[in-house]
Amino acid sequence: LGDCPPEELRKMPEVMKLVKAGRKFRLESKSEPTQKLAERPTRFHVENMPKRNFIVIPKVSSIRRRYIPIGFMTPETLVSDLCFINTNVGLYHFGVLSSAMHMAWVRQVGGRLKSDYRYSAKLVYNNYPWPESPTDKQRGEVEAKAQAVLDARASFADASLADLYDPLSMPAKLNKAHAALDRAVDRCYRAKPFGSERERIEFLFALFEKLTSPLTASLTKKSKRQHR
């Protein structure tokens, strides 16, 4: 119930019954931390409620999908613990993460739950080699194409993301928007188009090595000093 004022709460007797039941349930728990939560019965245990727009990445997604259906959400949306959220982002970040380039990285680096993609904040997201120095024009192009993906989704208001990203039912309009986004993101990395998934992976790992080599060199020097 968030920051609902007490005078408003008391005007809703059915809601108050649920709050009372929730408090009772927590007090009767054998877990001391859960008992402590009874002091704030109108709040969730864990609250992921950003105050601004944010990106949602599901922790597990079907391997059948060409793209993980990443959400670009507003603060009115409540997110479960089955998703990662990031608030320090915009359309550019949404576009890169929704691209074929990022998906190539996910397929190579990410884990699996049975056969499905298992996204990892530490392993996949934190290690992803973002474009080094995209121009303002390139970033703007990615943002425009990312918005086109969101607009394509919105034109199918009754469809869930599961409906939209099933490879058998994915609308041609959304498919076309993603293809245009892929090209815009690719140009942030290099002018020459990528011809295959393997070519993307080879490029990304080369970029990863380039970006991490100064850190590796620093750690090596430090280790040598410690062993003298």
N, CA, C and O of each residue as an XYZ file, in Angstrom:
912
protein
N       0.818     -1.210      0.000
C       0.000      0.000      0.000
C       0.848      1.254      0.000
O       0.321      2.366      0.009
N       2.156      1.080     -0.010
C       3.051      2.223     -0.152
C       2.866      3.252      0.940
O       2.825      2.920      2.125
N       2.752      4.519      0.527
C       2.626      5.621      1.478
C       1.181      6.093      1.620
O       0.929      7.278      1.839
N       0.246      5.174      1.495
C      -1.163      5.527      1.639
C      -1.405      6.145      3.020
O      -1.069      5.526      4.030
N      -1.980      7.347      3.085
C      -2.203      8.000      4.381
C      -3.124      7.172      5.275
O      -4.042      6.519      4.779
N      -2.887      7.192      6.583
C      -3.696      6.382      7.503
C      -5.179      6.711      7.452
O      -6.016      5.820      7.595
N      -5.516      7.989      7.249
C      -6.936      8.345      7.202
C      -7.636      7.740      5.983
O      -8.832      7.451      6.023
N      -6.868      7.551      4.889
C      -7.431      6.895      3.706
C      -7.581      5.397      3.936
O      -8.578      4.793      3.540
N      -6.578      4.803      4.583
C      -6.637      3.374      4.885
C      -7.861      3.022      5.721
O      -8.544      2.030      5.464
N      -8.126      3.859      6.733
C      -9.218      3.550      7.661
C     -10.589      3.716      7.024
O     -11.594      3.287      7.591
N     -10.638      4.339      5.847
C     -11.903      4.466      5.114
C     -12.200      3.223      4.282
O     -13.253      3.123      3.653
N     -11.240      2.257      4.286
C     -11.383      1.053      3.463
C     -11.364     -0.179      4.370
O     -10.313     -0.792      4.557
N     -12.510     -0.542      4.932
C     -12.548     -1.641      5.919
C     -12.074     -2.983      5.369
O     -11.448     -3.750      6.101
N     -12.353     -3.289      4.101
C     -11.915     -4.568      3.543
C     -10.389     -4.611      3.419
O      -9.762     -5.647      3.641
N      -9.812     -3.473      3.062
C      -8.348     -3.390      2.989
C      -7.755     -3.528      4.386
O      -6.746     -4.210      4.566
N      -8.365     -2.896      5.361
C      -7.872     -2.990      6.737
C      -7.909     -4.437      7.242
O      -7.037     -4.850      8.007
N      -8.923     -5.211      6.811
C      -8.980     -6.625      7.187
C      -7.757     -7.375      6.657
O      -7.178     -8.212      7.350
N      -7.378     -7.062      5.423
C      -6.219     -7.731      4.816
C      -4.922     -7.307      5.499
O      -4.028     -8.128      5.703
N      -4.822     -6.035      5.850
C      -3.632     -5.549      6.556
C      -3.516     -6.253      7.912
O      -2.431     -6.669      8.319
N      -4.658     -6.378      8.605
C      -4.671     -7.057      9.895
C      -4.261     -8.524      9.749
O      -3.499     -9.049     10.562
N      -4.777     -9.181      8.699
C      -4.432    -10.582      8.458
C      -2.954    -10.734      8.114
O      -2.307    -11.688      8.547
N      -2.426     -9.800      7.341
C      -1.012     -9.838      6.984
C      -0.120     -9.660      8.204
O       0.905    -10.329      8.341
N      -0.521     -8.749      9.091
C       0.238     -8.527     10.321
C       0.226     -9.783     11.194
O       1.256    -10.176     11.741
N      -0.955    -10.414     11.320
C      -1.099    -11.631     12.125
C      -0.227    -12.753     11.561
O       0.436    -13.471     12.310
N      -0.234    -12.897     10.223
C       0.560    -13.935      9.563
C       2.046    -13.747      9.869
O       2.753    -14.718     10.140
N       2.517    -12.507      9.826
C       3.930    -12.234     10.092
C       4.281    -12.486     11.559
O       5.338    -13.041     11.858
N       3.411    -12.086     12.458
C       3.678    -12.294     13.884
C       3.754    -13.776     14.245
O       4.505    -14.158     15.142
N       2.984    -14.608     13.554
C       2.952    -16.036     13.866
C       4.066    -16.817     13.185
O       4.196    -18.024     13.392
N       4.863    -16.143     12.381
C       5.957    -16.814     11.695
C       7.048    -17.243     12.685
O       7.250    -16.596     13.712
N       7.738    -18.327     12.370
C       8.860    -18.774     13.192
C      10.126    -17.971     12.899
O      11.106    -18.048     13.640
N      10.093    -17.211     11.827
C      11.247    -16.405     11.430
C      11.223    -15.053     12.143
O      10.255    -14.301     12.038
N      12.294    -14.759     12.861
C      12.354    -13.489     13.592
C      12.310    -12.278     12.659
O      11.610    -11.310     12.957
N      13.046    -12.304     11.524
C      12.952    -11.161     10.597
C      11.533    -10.950     10.071
O      11.104     -9.812      9.881
N      10.798    -12.054      9.833
C       9.410    -11.933      9.370
C       8.535    -11.342     10.473
O       7.654    -10.528     10.195
N       8.770    -11.743     11.717
C       8.016    -11.171     12.838
C       8.258     -9.665     12.918
O       7.344     -8.895     13.210
N       9.483     -9.261     12.657
C       9.829     -7.843     12.692
C       9.042     -7.052     11.653
O       8.703     -5.888     11.864
N       8.756     -7.708     10.519
C       8.024     -7.044      9.436
C       6.592     -6.723      9.818
O       5.940     -5.914      9.157
N       6.091     -7.352     10.885
C       4.727     -7.066     11.338
C       4.584     -5.615     11.782
O       3.469     -5.102     11.886
N       5.716     -4.948     12.046
C       5.673     -3.539     12.460
C       5.242     -2.631     11.312
O       4.796     -1.507     11.542
N       5.373     -3.115     10.074
C       4.936     -2.322      8.911
C       4.072     -3.205      8.005
O       4.504     -3.585      6.917
N       2.874     -3.527      8.445
C       2.032     -4.488      7.730
C       1.489     -3.994      6.391
O       0.968     -4.790      5.609
N       1.602     -2.708      6.118
C       1.105     -2.205      4.825
C       2.182     -2.220      3.744
O       1.931     -1.818      2.608
N       3.398     -2.690      4.101
C       4.500     -2.663      3.129
C       4.925     -4.072      2.746
O       4.776     -5.016      3.523
N       5.465     -4.199      1.518
C       6.074     -5.456      1.095
C       7.370     -5.684      1.864
O       7.944     -4.747      2.417
N       7.823     -6.919      1.895
C       9.122     -7.230      2.487
C      10.227     -6.555      1.668
O      11.067     -5.839      2.211
N      10.211     -6.797      0.349
C      11.166     -6.170     -0.561
C      10.376     -5.317     -1.543
O       9.433     -5.799     -2.170
N      10.753     -4.065     -1.677
C      10.016     -3.158     -2.552
C      10.914     -2.627     -3.665
O      11.841     -1.856     -3.419
N      10.623     -3.050     -4.884
C      11.310     -2.510     -6.056
C      10.365     -1.542     -6.751
O       9.678     -1.910     -7.704
N      10.334     -0.318     -6.275
C       9.417      0.678     -6.810
C      10.183      1.955     -7.171
O      10.210      2.902     -6.385
N      10.799      1.984     -8.340
C      11.557      3.164     -8.750
C      10.656      4.396     -8.871
O       9.450      4.285     -9.089
N      11.266      5.552     -8.725
C      10.535      6.819     -8.819
C      10.555      7.393    -10.232
O       9.933      8.422    -10.497
N      11.276      6.725    -11.144
C      11.346      7.203    -12.522
C      11.327      6.003    -13.464
O      11.320      4.855    -13.021
N      11.320      6.281    -14.764
C      11.286      5.197    -15.740
C      12.472      4.255    -15.549
O      13.551      4.678    -15.134
N      12.263      2.978    -15.854
C      13.321      2.006    -15.619
C      13.210      0.852    -16.604
O      12.177      0.645    -17.241
N      14.312      0.102    -16.711
C      14.367     -1.077    -17.567
C      14.151     -2.325    -16.718
O      14.664     -2.418    -15.603
N      13.396     -3.279    -17.244
C      13.153     -4.557    -16.589
C      13.718     -5.670    -17.463
O      13.376     -5.774    -18.641
N      14.586     -6.505    -16.885
C      15.145     -7.651    -17.603
C      14.744     -8.925    -16.861
O      15.134     -9.100    -15.706
N      13.977     -9.820    -17.489
C      13.617    -11.063    -16.807
C      14.849    -11.916    -16.537
O      15.741    -12.010    -17.380
N      14.898    -12.534    -15.365
C      16.053    -13.348    -15.011
C      16.118    -14.633    -15.836
O      17.200    -15.170    -16.071
N      14.963    -15.119    -16.272
C      14.900    -16.320    -17.113
C      13.966    -16.037    -18.282
O      12.893    -15.459    -18.107
N      14.383    -16.449    -19.479
C      13.572    -16.214    -20.672
C      13.749    -17.376    -21.640
O      14.817    -17.984    -21.707
N      12.696    -17.678    -22.388
C      12.708    -18.834    -23.288
C      13.812    -18.730    -24.335
O      14.015    -17.678    -24.943
N      14.516    -19.830    -24.533
C      15.590    -19.879    -25.517
C      15.040    -19.839    -26.942
O      15.798    -19.636    -27.891
N      13.740    -20.031    -27.099
C      13.118    -19.971    -28.422
C      13.096    -18.550    -28.969
O      13.004    -18.354    -30.181
N      13.178    -17.574    -28.099
C      13.045    -16.176    -28.513
C      14.341    -15.643    -29.131
O      15.436    -15.948    -28.660
N      14.200    -14.856    -30.173
C      15.368    -14.190    -30.772
C      15.862    -13.059    -29.880
O      17.053    -12.749    -29.851
N      14.936    -12.451    -29.155
C      15.278    -11.347    -28.256
C      14.626    -11.598    -26.897
O      13.485    -12.054    -26.829
N      15.346    -11.304    -25.822
C      14.731    -11.303    -24.503
C      13.786    -10.105    -24.453
O      14.208     -8.992    -24.767
N      12.526    -10.294    -24.071
C      11.579     -9.168    -24.042
C      11.851     -8.243    -22.858
O      11.294     -8.418    -21.774
N      12.707     -7.266    -23.085
C      13.083     -6.307    -22.045
C      12.029     -5.208    -21.977
O      11.579     -4.698    -23.003
N      11.644     -4.852    -20.757
C      10.616     -3.834    -20.577
C      11.200     -2.461    -20.320
O      12.251     -2.329    -19.694
N      10.512     -1.438    -20.809
C      10.857     -0.041    -20.507
C       9.635      0.510    -19.783
O       8.641      0.857    -20.421
N       9.701      0.592    -18.460
C       8.529      0.791    -17.620
C       8.485      2.144    -16.930
O       9.488      2.849    -16.822
N       7.288      2.482    -16.468
C       7.059      3.699    -15.692
C       6.878      3.322    -14.215
O       6.651      2.153    -13.903
N       6.975      4.300    -13.304
C       6.920      3.995    -11.866
C       5.633      3.324    -11.402
O       5.601      2.779    -10.298
N       4.574      3.345    -12.202
C       3.318      2.717    -11.785
C       3.401      1.194    -11.802
O       2.528      0.518    -11.257
N       4.446      0.652    -12.426
C       4.578     -0.799    -12.573
C       5.298     -1.411    -11.378
O       6.358     -0.932    -10.975
N       4.722     -2.468    -10.813
C       5.372     -3.208     -9.732
C       6.125     -4.391    -10.331
O       5.609     -5.084    -11.208
N       7.340     -4.617     -9.855
C       8.213     -5.642    -10.429
C       8.478     -6.733     -9.399
O       8.762     -6.445     -8.236
N       8.383     -7.984     -9.834
C       8.638     -9.100     -8.919
C      10.135     -9.354     -8.815
O      10.938     -8.746     -9.522
N      10.496    -10.283     -7.901
C      11.909    -10.604     -7.713
C      12.438    -11.531     -8.809
O      13.583    -11.977     -8.740
N      11.618    -11.822     -9.815
C      12.072    -12.639    -10.940
C      12.657    -11.789    -12.059
O      12.942    -12.280    -13.151
N      12.829    -10.505    -11.766
C      13.368     -9.580    -12.774
C      14.474     -8.722    -12.179
O      14.516     -8.483    -10.972
N      15.374     -8.259    -13.054
C      16.334     -7.228    -12.693
C      15.757     -5.889    -13.133
O      15.063     -5.811    -14.147
N      16.043     -4.836    -12.372
C      15.646     -3.497    -12.788
C      16.854     -2.576    -12.776
O      17.806     -2.782    -12.024
N      16.799     -1.557    -13.623
C      17.871     -0.559    -13.686
C      17.232      0.793    -13.957
O      16.520      0.964    -14.947
N      17.486      1.753    -13.076
C      16.872      3.079    -13.205
C      17.796      4.097    -13.858
O      17.335      5.151    -14.296
N      19.089      3.804    -13.932
C      20.048      4.774    -14.477
C      20.209      4.588    -15.985
O      21.323      4.465    -16.494
N      19.091      4.571    -16.680
C      19.110      4.236    -18.101
C      18.082      5.069    -18.863
O      17.222      5.727    -18.277
N      18.204      5.016    -20.199
C      17.246      5.692    -21.066
C      16.989      4.843    -22.293
O      17.300      3.652    -22.312
N      16.422      5.459    -23.314
C      16.087      4.734    -24.542
C      17.321      4.146    -25.217
O      17.247      3.066    -25.803
N      18.452      4.839    -25.142
C      19.678      4.320    -25.767
C      20.060      2.981    -25.141
O      20.375      2.027    -25.852
N      20.033      2.912    -23.818
C      20.401      1.680    -23.121
C      19.396      0.572    -23.415
O      19.771     -0.581    -23.627
N      18.112      0.936    -23.423
C      17.086     -0.048    -23.773
C      17.336     -0.600    -25.175
O      17.201     -1.801    -25.411
N      17.702      0.284    -26.097
C      17.944     -0.134    -27.471
C      19.112     -1.091    -27.601
O      19.009     -2.102    -28.297
N      20.228     -0.785    -26.938
C      21.406     -1.661    -27.017
C      21.113     -3.014    -26.385
O      21.486     -4.050    -26.935
N      20.451     -3.010    -25.240
C      20.155     -4.267    -24.549
C      19.124     -5.117    -25.303
O      19.056     -6.331    -25.111
N      18.331     -4.481    -26.152
C      17.303     -5.200    -26.917
C      17.787     -5.611    -28.299
O      16.993     -6.058    -29.127
N      19.076     -5.466    -28.555
C      19.614     -5.676    -29.899
C      20.172     -7.082    -30.109
O      20.393     -7.829    -29.156
N      20.392     -7.422    -31.373
C      21.017     -8.698    -31.722
C      22.435     -8.783    -31.167
O      22.915     -9.870    -30.846
N      23.100     -7.641    -31.054
C      24.466     -7.614    -30.543
C      24.489     -8.094    -29.082
O      25.303     -8.937    -28.705
N      23.590     -7.545    -28.284
C      23.548     -7.950    -26.881
C      23.079     -9.391    -26.746
O      23.561    -10.122    -25.881
N      22.147     -9.802    -27.592
C      21.654    -11.177    -27.523
C      22.752    -12.180    -27.869
O      22.781    -13.280    -27.316
N      23.648    -11.816    -28.770
C      24.782    -12.692    -29.085
C      25.635    -12.894    -27.835
O      26.102    -14.001    -27.569
N      25.834    -11.834    -27.080
C      26.597    -11.898    -25.826
C      25.869    -12.765    -24.797
O      26.490    -13.585    -24.120
N      24.553    -12.581    -24.682
C      23.753    -13.365    -23.738
C      23.878    -14.852    -24.047
O      24.086    -15.663    -23.144
N      23.751    -15.209    -25.316
C      23.801    -16.619    -25.686
C      25.162    -17.241    -25.411
O      25.251    -18.436    -25.129
N      26.226    -16.443    -25.491
C      27.575    -16.963    -25.303
C      27.995    -16.966    -23.832
O      28.678    -17.885    -23.379
N      27.588    -15.940    -23.095
C      28.111    -15.725    -21.739
C      27.106    -16.113    -20.652
O      27.495    -16.553    -19.570
N      25.820    -15.949    -20.942
C      24.794    -16.175    -19.933
C      24.653    -17.635    -19.534
O      25.114    -18.537    -20.234
N      24.012    -17.845    -18.403
C      23.775    -19.199    -17.927
C      22.506    -19.781    -18.537
O      21.910    -19.189    -19.437
N      22.103    -20.936    -18.042
C      20.902    -21.605    -18.519
C      20.131    -22.175    -17.324
O      20.720    -22.658    -16.357
N      18.823    -22.107    -17.416
C      17.946    -22.813    -16.504
C      17.236    -23.843    -17.363
O      16.360    -23.501    -18.158
N      17.619    -25.124    -17.201
C      17.304    -26.147    -18.189
C      17.924    -25.678    -19.506
O      19.148    -25.680    -19.642
N      17.103    -25.277    -20.473
C      17.688    -24.783    -21.718
C      17.453    -23.289    -21.903
O      17.967    -22.705    -22.857
N      16.686    -22.654    -21.010
C      16.321    -21.252    -21.191
C      17.453    -20.305    -20.772
O      18.326    -20.656    -19.978
N      17.405    -19.083    -21.339
C      18.386    -18.069    -20.984
C      18.247    -17.725    -19.508
O      17.141    -17.508    -19.011
N      19.376    -17.677    -18.816
C      19.387    -17.220    -17.423
C      20.290    -15.997    -17.352
O      21.516    -16.108    -17.357
N      19.660    -14.831    -17.286
C      20.401    -13.574    -17.310
C      21.074    -13.339    -15.961
O      20.518    -13.660    -14.911
N      22.276    -12.776    -16.006
C      23.033    -12.501    -14.791
C      23.494    -11.045    -14.792
O      24.069    -10.563    -15.768
N      23.234    -10.356    -13.686
C      23.673     -8.966    -13.579
C      25.200     -8.872    -13.577
O      25.780     -8.018    -14.248
N      25.846     -9.767    -12.807
C      27.308     -9.705    -12.669
C      28.024    -10.238    -13.903
O      28.972     -9.621    -14.389
N      27.577    -11.373    -14.407
C      28.303    -12.023    -15.489
C      27.953    -11.457    -16.859
O      28.844    -11.226    -17.676
N      26.674    -11.231    -17.121
C      26.238    -10.781    -18.445
C      26.250     -9.253    -18.548
O      26.946     -8.683    -19.388
N      25.475     -8.606    -17.688
C      25.301     -7.148    -17.810
C      26.581     -6.379    -17.496
O      27.007     -5.534    -18.283
N      27.195     -6.669    -16.347
C      28.361     -5.884    -15.926
C      29.570     -6.071    -16.839
O      30.422     -5.187    -16.924
N      29.653     -7.212    -17.524
C      30.799     -7.474    -18.398
C      30.534     -7.162    -19.861
O      31.423     -7.316    -20.698
N      29.327     -6.727    -20.175
C      28.995     -6.486    -21.581
C      29.796     -5.309    -22.146
O      29.798     -4.229    -21.556
N      30.473     -5.505    -23.275
C      31.255     -4.415    -23.882
C      30.349     -3.455    -24.668
O      29.986     -3.739    -25.810
N      29.996     -2.355    -24.074
C      29.153     -1.362    -24.744
C      29.953     -0.657    -25.838
O      31.183     -0.679    -25.793
N      29.306     -0.041    -26.804
C      30.031      0.733    -27.825
C      30.959      1.741    -27.159
O      30.581      2.404    -26.194
N      32.164      1.848    -27.678
C      33.177      2.685    -27.016
C      32.870      4.176    -27.079
O      32.865      4.856    -26.053
N      32.618      4.680    -28.270
C      32.428      6.132    -28.403
C      31.431      6.452    -29.515
O      31.800      7.038    -30.532
N      30.166      6.067    -29.319
C      29.168      6.401    -30.338
C      28.969      7.908    -30.433
O      29.025      8.615    -29.427
N      28.741      8.386    -31.632
C      28.490      9.823    -31.824
C      27.076     10.156    -31.345
O      26.252      9.268    -31.125
N      26.820     11.435    -31.191
C      25.477     11.864    -30.793
C      24.448     11.418    -31.828
O      23.324     11.048    -31.489
N      24.854     11.462    -33.094
C      23.943     11.044    -34.159
C      23.632      9.552    -34.049
O      22.485      9.141    -34.223
N      24.646      8.747    -33.763
C      24.443      7.303    -33.630
C      23.568      6.981    -32.419
O      22.681      6.131    -32.501
N      23.814      7.649    -31.311
C      22.989      7.437    -30.122
C      21.542      7.837    -30.395
O      20.602      7.151    -29.993
N      21.387      8.953    -31.082
C      20.045      9.414    -31.421
C      19.312      8.431    -32.318
O      18.104      8.236    -32.180
N      20.044      7.811    -33.237
C      19.443      6.826    -34.129
C      18.990      5.591    -33.339
O      17.912      5.051    -33.587
N      19.817      5.150    -32.391
C      19.436      4.015    -31.546
C      18.192      4.361    -30.730
O      17.280      3.542    -30.611
N      18.151      5.554    -30.174
C      16.993      5.972    -29.384
C      15.726      5.991    -30.224
O      14.664      5.568    -29.768
N      15.841      6.485    -31.455
C      14.671      6.547    -32.341
C      14.176      5.146    -32.690
O      12.972      4.888    -32.691
N      15.108      4.246    -32.984
C      14.718      2.872    -33.340
C      14.206      2.117    -32.117
O      13.327      1.264    -32.241
N      14.744      2.422    -30.940
C      14.248      1.798    -29.706
C      12.815      2.237    -29.444
O      11.979      1.428    -29.041
N      12.529      3.523    -29.673
C      11.167      4.011    -29.503
C      10.230      3.351    -30.506
O       9.068      3.087    -30.198
N      10.737      3.085    -31.708
C       9.927      2.409    -32.726
C       9.555      0.993    -32.279
O       8.457      0.518    -32.569
N      10.472      0.318    -31.572
C      10.168     -1.010    -31.025
C       9.051     -0.900    -29.996
O       8.114     -1.699    -30.009
N       9.143      0.088    -29.103
C       8.110      0.278    -28.092
C       6.772      0.639    -28.738
O       5.719      0.184    -28.288
N       6.814      1.452    -29.786
C       5.581      1.824    -30.484
C       4.948      0.613    -31.166
O       3.727      0.458    -31.178
N       5.802     -0.245    -31.734
C       5.291     -1.456    -32.381
C       4.613     -2.360    -31.360
O       3.565     -2.944    -31.637
N       5.207     -2.472    -30.192
C       4.585     -3.263    -29.126
C       3.231     -2.671    -28.741
O       2.241     -3.386    -28.593
N       3.213     -1.355    -28.583
C       1.997     -0.677    -28.114
C       0.840     -0.812    -29.096
O      -0.321     -0.712    -28.698
N       1.135     -1.032    -30.351
C       0.065     -1.169    -31.343
C      -0.684     -2.492    -31.205
O      -1.713     -2.702    -31.848
N      -0.156     -3.388    -30.354
C      -0.836     -4.651    -30.063
C      -1.176     -4.651    -28.575
O      -0.612     -5.415    -27.791
N      -2.105     -3.785    -28.208
C      -2.388     -3.491    -26.803
C      -2.861     -4.709    -26.012
O      -2.623     -4.789    -24.807
N      -3.520     -5.648    -26.665
C      -4.055     -6.811    -25.946
C      -3.065     -7.969    -25.865
O      -3.360     -8.997    -25.256
N      -1.900     -7.809    -26.472
C      -0.902     -8.887    -26.497
C       0.098     -8.713    -25.358
O       0.514     -7.595    -25.049
N       0.476     -9.816    -24.743
C       1.520     -9.791    -23.727
C       2.880     -9.839    -24.420
O       2.959    -10.098    -25.621
N       3.941     -9.590    -23.669
C       5.283     -9.712    -24.242
C       5.565    -11.150    -24.657
O       6.289    -11.397    -25.621
N       4.984    -12.100    -23.918
C       5.134    -13.511    -24.302
C       4.505    -13.757    -25.677
O       5.055    -14.496    -26.493
N       3.352    -13.133    -25.925
C       2.705    -13.258    -27.237
C       3.566    -12.629    -28.323
O       3.764    -13.205    -29.393
N       4.077    -11.429    -28.027
C       4.797    -10.654    -29.039
C       6.142    -11.251    -29.401
O       6.607    -11.087    -30.529
N       6.783    -11.949    -28.453
C       8.138    -12.450    -28.702
C       8.201    -13.957    -28.938
O       9.289    -14.526    -29.030
N       7.054    -14.597    -29.035
C       7.043    -15.985    -29.492
C       7.440    -15.973    -30.975
O       6.827    -15.248    -31.758
N       8.437    -16.747    -31.376
C       8.903    -16.694    -32.770
C       7.830    -17.044    -33.791
O       7.940    -16.674    -34.959
N       6.789    -17.758    -33.357
C       5.728    -18.133    -34.290
C       4.640    -17.067    -34.407
O       3.938    -17.005    -35.416
N       4.497    -16.233    -33.384
C       3.437    -15.226    -33.403
C       3.961    -13.793    -33.395
O       3.167    -12.853    -33.374
N       5.281    -13.604    -33.411
C       5.855    -12.254    -33.388
C       5.385    -11.465    -34.616
O       5.627    -11.892    -35.745
N       4.721    -10.327    -34.414
C       4.193     -9.564    -35.547
C       5.304     -9.066    -36.476
O       6.398     -8.731    -36.022
N       5.015     -9.022    -37.769
C       5.997     -8.550    -38.752
C       6.432     -7.117    -38.442
O       7.588     -6.751    -38.657
N       5.509     -6.322    -37.943
C       5.811     -4.923    -37.606
C       6.873     -4.836    -36.514
O       7.783     -4.011    -36.595
N       6.759     -5.676    -35.504
C       7.734     -5.685    -34.413
C       9.053     -6.264    -34.881
O      10.120     -5.779    -34.505
N       8.983     -7.296    -35.698
C      10.190     -7.907    -36.255
C      10.984     -6.887    -37.061
O      12.207     -6.798    -36.943
N      10.271     -6.119    -37.879
C      10.908     -5.096    -38.711
C      11.538     -4.005    -37.849
O      12.629     -3.524    -38.153
N      10.851     -3.617    -36.777
C      11.382     -2.583    -35.880
C      12.658     -3.064    -35.197
O      13.604     -2.294    -35.034
N      12.689     -4.339    -34.798
C      13.896     -4.889    -34.171
C      15.053     -4.952    -35.172
O      16.198     -4.678    -34.812
N      14.764     -5.309    -36.413
C      15.820     -5.378    -37.432
C      16.443     -4.000    -37.642
O      17.659     -3.882    -37.791
N      15.609     -2.960    -37.654
C      16.119     -1.592    -37.808
C      16.940     -1.184    -36.592
O      17.959     -0.509    -36.730
N      16.506     -1.588    -35.411
C      17.267     -1.303    -34.189
C      18.609     -2.021    -34.224
O      19.628     -1.452    -33.833
N      18.616     -3.263    -34.686
C      19.872     -4.023    -34.786
C      20.889     -3.276    -35.637
O      22.058     -3.169    -35.267
N      20.444     -2.764    -36.770
C      21.364     -2.046    -37.672
C      21.886     -0.773    -37.013
O      23.058     -0.430    -37.171
N      21.033     -0.077    -36.283
C      21.458      1.167    -35.619
C      22.492      0.872    -34.530
O      23.474      1.600    -34.393
N      22.271     -0.198    -33.756
C      23.226     -0.563    -32.702
C      24.533     -1.034    -33.320
O      25.610     -0.679    -32.840
N      24.450     -1.829    -34.382
C      25.659     -2.314    -35.058
C      26.549     -1.151    -35.481
O      27.771     -1.220    -35.344
N      25.940     -0.088    -35.992
C      26.726      1.065    -36.479
C      27.415      1.805    -35.344
O      28.367      2.547    -35.582
N      26.950      1.617    -34.111
C      27.638      2.201    -32.959
C      28.951      1.478    -32.679
O      29.861      2.038    -32.068
N      29.040      0.237    -33.131
C      30.260     -0.554    -32.944
C      31.225     -0.397    -34.118
O      32.429     -0.236    -33.922
N      30.683     -0.444    -35.352
C      31.529     -0.292    -36.524
C      30.650     -0.033    -37.749
O      29.451     -0.310    -37.735
N      31.254      0.495    -38.792
C      30.506      0.826    -40.009
C      30.143     -0.420    -40.813
O      29.072     -0.478    -41.417
N      31.032     -1.422    -40.824
C      30.800     -2.637    -41.602
C      29.751     -3.515    -40.921
O      29.870     -3.791    -39.727
N      28.728     -3.957    -41.650
C      27.703     -4.823    -41.053
C      28.286     -6.157    -40.588
O      29.272     -6.646    -41.141
N      27.669     -6.727    -39.576
C      28.079     -8.041    -39.094
C      27.376     -9.110    -39.921
O      26.169     -9.041    -40.152
N      28.149    -10.098    -40.364
C      27.597    -11.112    -41.253
C      27.070    -12.352    -40.564
O      26.348    -13.137    -41.177
N      27.419    -12.545    -39.291
C      27.002    -13.765    -38.605
C      27.099    -13.566    -37.101
O      27.697    -12.607    -36.614
N      26.489    -14.507    -36.376
C      26.555    -14.502    -34.910
C      28.012    -14.660    -34.454
O      28.447    -13.995    -33.514
N      28.757    -15.537    -35.120
C      30.146    -15.753    -34.738
C      30.965    -14.467    -34.899
O      31.826    -14.161    -34.074
N      30.687    -13.731    -35.959
C      31.411    -12.482    -36.189
C      31.123    -11.478    -35.072
O      32.014    -10.746    -34.641
N      29.886    -11.451    -34.614
C      29.528    -10.558    -33.511
C      30.292    -10.952    -32.240
O      30.851    -10.101    -31.549
N      30.303    -12.261    -31.948
C      30.966    -12.739    -30.737
C      32.463    -12.447    -30.774
O      33.034    -11.987    -29.786
N      33.092    -12.714    -31.909
C      34.528    -12.449    -32.033
C      34.824    -10.971    -31.816
O      35.806    -10.613    -31.166
N      33.970    -10.121    -32.366
C      34.163     -8.676    -32.198
C      33.992     -8.278    -30.726
O      34.801     -7.521    -30.191
N      32.950     -8.783    -30.080
C      32.680     -8.418    -28.696
C      33.782     -8.883    -27.750
O      34.166     -8.158    -26.833
N      34.292    -10.105    -27.977
C      35.360    -10.590    -27.099
C      36.662     -9.828    -27.327
O      37.428     -9.609    -26.388
N      36.911     -9.428    -28.562
C      38.091     -8.604    -28.834
C      37.957     -7.248    -28.137
O      38.923     -6.733    -27.574
N      36.758     -6.681    -28.180
C      36.514     -5.403    -27.506
C      36.615     -5.575    -25.993
O      37.166     -4.716    -25.306
N      36.087     -6.679    -25.473
C      36.175     -6.952    -24.042
C      37.643     -7.030    -23.600
O      38.020     -6.472    -22.570
N      38.455     -7.723    -24.387
C      39.877     -7.846    -24.062
C      40.557     -6.488    -24.083
O      41.390     -6.188    -23.228
N      40.197     -5.669    -25.063
C      40.778     -4.328    -25.165
C      40.400     -3.471    -23.952
O      41.231     -2.739    -23.413
N      39.150     -3.572    -23.539
C      38.662     -2.750    -22.437
C      39.215     -3.204    -21.090
O      39.388     -2.385    -20.188
N      39.493     -4.500    -20.943
C      39.941     -5.035    -19.648
C      41.449     -5.177    -19.545
O      41.959     -5.386    -18.444
N      42.181     -5.072    -20.641
C      43.627     -5.283    -20.596
C      44.348     -4.297    -19.678
O      45.281     -4.711    -18.989
N      43.964     -2.994    -19.629
C      44.651     -2.101    -18.674
C      44.463     -2.561    -17.231
O      45.387     -2.457    -16.424
N      43.265     -3.071    -16.897
C      43.004     -3.564    -15.546
C      43.820     -4.810    -15.257
O      44.373     -4.961    -14.168
N      43.894     -5.706    -16.239
C      44.668     -6.938    -16.083
C      46.145     -6.630    -15.875
O      46.810     -7.239    -15.037
N      46.649     -5.672    -16.655
C      48.058     -5.279    -16.528
C      48.342     -4.696    -15.154
O      49.384     -4.965    -14.556
N      47.404     -3.894    -14.658
C      47.571     -3.283    -13.341
C      47.589     -4.335    -12.243
O      48.388     -4.252    -11.311
N      46.708     -5.325    -12.351
C      46.656     -6.391    -11.348
C      47.917     -7.246    -11.387
O      48.401     -7.692    -10.347
N      48.451     -7.474    -12.591
C      49.670     -8.265    -12.734
C      50.854     -7.564    -12.080
O      51.640     -8.196    -11.373
N      50.984     -6.249    -12.316
C      52.072     -5.466    -11.708
C      51.969     -5.486    -10.192
O      52.970     -5.634     -9.490
N      50.736     -5.336     -9.690
C      50.524     -5.339     -8.251
C      50.899     -6.678     -7.638
O      51.488     -6.729     -6.558
N      50.558     -7.758     -8.324
C      50.876     -9.099     -7.841
C      52.382     -9.317     -7.791
O      52.896     -9.904     -6.839
N      53.091     -8.843     -8.816
C      54.549     -8.999     -8.845
C      55.201     -8.239     -7.695
O      56.151     -8.732     -7.086
N      54.693     -7.036     -7.391
C      55.258     -6.245     -6.296
C      55.055     -6.965     -4.960
O      55.933     -6.955     -4.097
N      53.890     -7.583     -4.806
C      53.579     -8.260     -3.539
C      54.457     -9.487     -3.320
O      54.690     -9.880     -2.177
N      54.949    -10.100     -4.402
C      55.730    -11.335     -4.283
C      57.249    -11.090     -4.277
O      58.036    -12.036     -4.247
N      57.638     -9.842     -4.306
C      59.090     -9.569     -4.260
C      59.607     -9.742     -2.847
O      60.799     -9.559     -2.599
